[in-house]
């Protein structure tokens, strides 16, 4: 039996605690007297968490073996505020690409707590630090907290029914091509190459890379060269090649034969793609502003072109998902955002 996250229950800012069954996780659970070894944040169809690096992931790709492996925590009503959560998530996204603090992980596995390494992250610290940013104290000390400390927070409440049984479509989707995984493998490869090229610079995320270039715009061609050594600029094309069912109505229907599953996937795709388009449009505005100040470099031109390609493919996925909803009798006309 496999289980999946009950994504329909999740709201932005929810914390997901997980108890994995690998050796390190079991040791962390034992040493911290907890069922849980990992902590994650939810935001608009995506999970943000500190793994090897801070990454985003599709929650529908996460499967669990036991129905007690997961706990969803949510701010109590008196603390929940939409603007506050938006600020929290925007702050969380600045850490994407940041390397994991392996020294702290080893210490936690051994039942110890050590002072965190600057410019590194680990799962529980990442979650608690993001809440601290919006003046919410989940724990006494976010720098040294564990998933169990978060579980015991007095400003959170447990959300019932965190998991659902996974069907064959869920299992197939979880095992299918995952462009997000390749994206963060590319980022990790780039950051390691950057470190070799610039050993004195402690740049551990793409957000910090942008700050580096603002002060060292003459290095933009070298940075671009390192990025081209990865799949970073080709990920949108690779996804389109491997996931044709997202761009073809007939293939979509064959992928999800059950009508209810098909409709749920279509709605999820529309929701996710709307967020992607908004994010990439904001990125383009920011890069154009930097071009005006720092110069029309190849780096900024290619970053803008990449985001234009991502927007175009997101709109293509929305068009297919809308057609699925039309044919399923869920809607009568296309949604305003695709016109």
Secondary structure by P-SEA (a helix, b strand, c coil): cbbbcccccccccbbbbbbbccaaaaaaaaaacccccccccccccbbbbbcccccccccccccccccccbbbbbcccccccaaaaaaaaaaaaaacccccaaaaaaaaaaccccccccccccaaaaaaaaaaaaccccccccccccaaaaaacccbbbbccccccccaaaaaaaacccaaaaaaaaaaaaaaaaaaaccccccccaaaaaaaaaacccaaaaaaaaaaaccccaaaaaaaaaccccccaaaaaaacccaaaaaaaaaaaaaaaaaaaaaaaaaaaaaaaaaacccccaaaaaaaaaaaaaaaaaaaaaaaaaaaaaaaccccccccccc
